[in-house]
Each structure stands twice: as C-alpha cells, then as structure tokens.
Amino acid sequence: MTDTEKINLIRDSMPAVQNSVYLNAGSVGPLSTITHGALQQSSQQELTEGRASISGYLSFKKTTVRLRRAFAKLVKATPEEIALTHHTSDGMNIVAHGLNWQPGDEVITTDLEHPGGLFPLYILRQRQGVAVKVVEIPTDASPEEIVARFEAAITPRTRLLAFSHVAWNTSVRLPMEEIVAMGHRHYVLSLVDAAQAVGAVPLDLPAGGVDFYAMPGQKWLCGPESTGALYVRKDHLNLLSPTFVGYQSMDDRGIYDLSGNYMPAPDARRYEVATIYRPGIAAMVANLTWLDEAIGWEWIHARIARLAQYARQKLEQLAGVTVITPPGPHAGLLSFNLDDYDPARVMTKLAEDNIVLRFIGQPYSLRISTGFYNTEADIDKLIAALQNILAGDPEVLSHFG
Ligand SMILES: Cc1ncc(COP(=O)(O)O)c(C=O)c1O
C-alpha cells in the first residue's frame, strides 16, 4: 500500500479530519470510527445487559489488563509499570504527592510547564514546605544548555526534576534522556509530563532511565477523554506511596483488616483507585490496537515529524510570520506568530475557514499540531489562509470570543 492510500484509509476512519483542517491534537486528537465504535458497543452492552453481570465484570477486568499492556508496549515498559489514570495531570499529582518530602526539600521545574504539572508542585510548597525552583528555558537554548540550566539549579536538597517532554507553549522538545541521566548522577529523580509527547515521538522509557512518565489518552493518542496512564519504573514502586486509594489499589486477593492494613497491588495498579468508565477503557484498547497493528507506531511518529518539518518550512517562507519553536528535533507541535496580528483573533478568523488550531497565552502565540492523519494539503490550506490574513489590516479581524 502506498503512503497516499494509507493516509486516505486513515482519513476515511476519522470524519473530523475530513470535515475540517484539524491541527489541534495538542488539545484533543480526532476520534476514529474504530474508537467510537468500541465506545458505542460497550455503552450499548451496558444498556442492554446492565452493568452488574458477572461476565461483563470479568470482561472489563480483561480489558484493563489489555490496556495496561498496550500502554506498556507503546513505551517499551512492562504492564506492571503502568497505572491507568484519567489524564496527564492525574499522573503528575500521583507522583508529586507520593514521594516522601521533608520541609526544605527542593523540586526543580521550568518556566514552560502546564498547570497540570505545575500546580501539584505548588501544593507541595504550601503543604510540605518544599521549595519549587523554576529554571528558565529560553527558546534558543541548545539541548546542552537546557541540561546545564537544570544542573546549575541542583543542590543537595533537590529531590525531583519535574518537566515536560515537549512544552505545550513554545513546543520545544526537551532532551529528556539527557536531563534524566544528569539528574541520576546527582541522585535526583525525574517526573516527566508527556502530554505533548506520547503518541507523537518514539519512546523507550526503560532505555532512557525515565523514573516517572505521565501520559494522556485524549491528545496525540486520539483516545477518549478521561483515559491515560502513568509509568512508574519498577524499582520505584516502594519509593512512591499511593495518595488516593480504594478497592482497585489492592492486590487480587483483596486482603485487608480493620487495624489499618491492606495489601497493595504488587505493581503500579496500586495507584489506581476505584470504578472507572468502562466504555472509555474498551474504546482506548480498540484505539491503541488500531494505531499499533493497523497503522504502526514507527510510521505514525515518522509522519508526524515529517509534517511538522513541512509546516515549519512553509511558515518560515511566509513574510510576516515568526516561528517560535526552535529548529532541531521536533515533536508534532509548532508555535508561531503573525507579526502585528492578535493570535486569538487569528484563531477565530481561521475557524471561519474550518481550520482548527489554538492560541496560547504564554508566550502569546498560535500553535498547530501536525497529526499522522494530516496531509501536506492541510498545511497548504493553513498557509493560504494565513497569507489571506496577512494581506489584510490587523485591525479588521474580529475579536475572539
Ligand atoms: C504539557 C501539558 N501538560 C498537561 C496538560 C493537561 O492534560 P490532561 O488534561 O491530560 O491532564 C496539557 C494539556 O492540556 C499539556 O499540554
């Protein structure tokens, strides 16, 4: 099958990418008919069979096992290192609040973090007296300089580096493995926010020595909302205490007493809590199976990078456009600005042409996400629409909202 035939097939399964120029997986990816079909089927089963049948429960348990396996395969981990979560922020909170902090300990983060990764650290400061140090990452910093900036902030009190693999605002891809390795040389662990990376870039977390990796399902993986996973390196299970617990946190024998003891699951399931939305889990399994077996991760990652590069080239050729994202290895995010034009108003104008992207507050800019389902023609449509805007008066663009 040629690439064009493959892309056409993919696009046939994703109506939203046919009905618009869909450039915002960074917020939420488009659903496929496979994913939606599984969601519908599971929901229908809940309706007609009820939700309390033994067979329904057993089949749901199997589906959760399949989902942990699918996430594990994606990041080259073992299923025992995967906890199912509801989103990236869930994973960031589990790790931030699960370490044994002492007042005066330090966590180092960056000025590029999303509230989902940043606010859990603020709570640590408020409740535990942990110092939150923010390292500035200028957009033109080289990978070596980024690592050096983290290293310069480390002191004997530093316990954790918490940073995004790919920044949601400037779209820079941080040298994760190098940061993690440097941290380990100082006996400091790393918690990585994978919201803009998982599904967009190849991953081998064990090879990279990554300690904790918090992933969403609804963005680059194109899964339903309220799905996600947290990777916890096998040898860190005893280091990370669960904060929220419930019946799902126990091992399969369900052992607990009334003196304050329960037997936690032997693996990362100990960070899972209680009842979750079954159709979402079933749909995420179908979704990841489709991405892996029918399309292929290698192909997906290569295509995302190629399209991001294509978009970058085209944007750079446009007079009046400044690309914010530094050159170098990209994920699929790209941030830019139309000089003199208000990003929110440009976004509104593009929406009139059915071009879906978003503006970012800090730095105030526009951001696109090139997905594996996008085409060069999608990018060309965006470029043509931007050219149109650039030919007009910045003041005549309608206000956002
Ligand atoms: C870097 C980053 N972290 C966290 C989030 C929050 O994602 P989630 O809703 O999966 O917690 C986002 C996206 O909105 C993000 O871009």
The ligand as an SDF file (V2000), in Angstrom:
LIG
                    3D

 16 16  0  0  0  0  0  0  0  0999 V2000
    2.1240   19.8400   28.7740 C   0  0  0  0  0  0  0  0  0  0  0  0
    0.7210   19.5910   29.2570 C   0  0  0  0  0  0  0  0  0  0  0  0
    0.5330   19.0630   30.4770 N   0  0  0  0  0  0  0  0  0  0  0  0
   -0.6750   18.7900   30.9530 C   0  0  0  0  0  0  0  0  0  0  0  0
   -1.7960   19.0430   30.2000 C   0  0  0  0  0  0  0  0  0  0  0  0
   -3.1130   18.6840   30.7780 C   0  0  0  0  0  0  0  0  0  0  0  0
   -3.5070   17.4880   30.1790 O   0  0  0  0  0  0  0  0  0  0  0  0
   -4.5420   16.4930   30.8520 P   0  0  0  0  0  0  0  0  0  0  0  0
   -5.8880   17.0600   30.6140 O   0  0  0  0  0  0  0  0  0  0  0  0
   -4.2840   15.2120   30.1240 O   0  0  0  0  0  0  0  0  0  0  0  0
   -4.1920   16.4120   32.2890 O   0  0  0  0  0  0  0  0  0  0  0  0
   -1.6630   19.5800   28.8990 C   0  0  0  0  0  0  0  0  0  0  0  0
   -2.7880   19.8370   28.0100 C   0  0  0  0  0  0  0  0  0  0  0  0
   -3.7330   20.3880   28.0800 O   0  0  0  0  0  0  0  0  0  0  0  0
   -0.3670   19.8650   28.4340 C   0  0  0  0  0  0  0  0  0  0  0  0
   -0.1830   20.3760   27.2250 O   0  0  0  0  0  0  0  0  0  0  0  0
  1  2  1  0
  2  3  1  0
  2 15  2  0
  3  4  2  0
  4  5  1  0
  5  6  1  0
  5 12  2  0
  6  7  1  0
  7  8  1  0
  8  9  2  0
  8 10  1  0
  8 11  1  0
 12 13  1  0
 12 15  1  0
 13 14  2  0
 15 16  1  0
M  END
$$$$
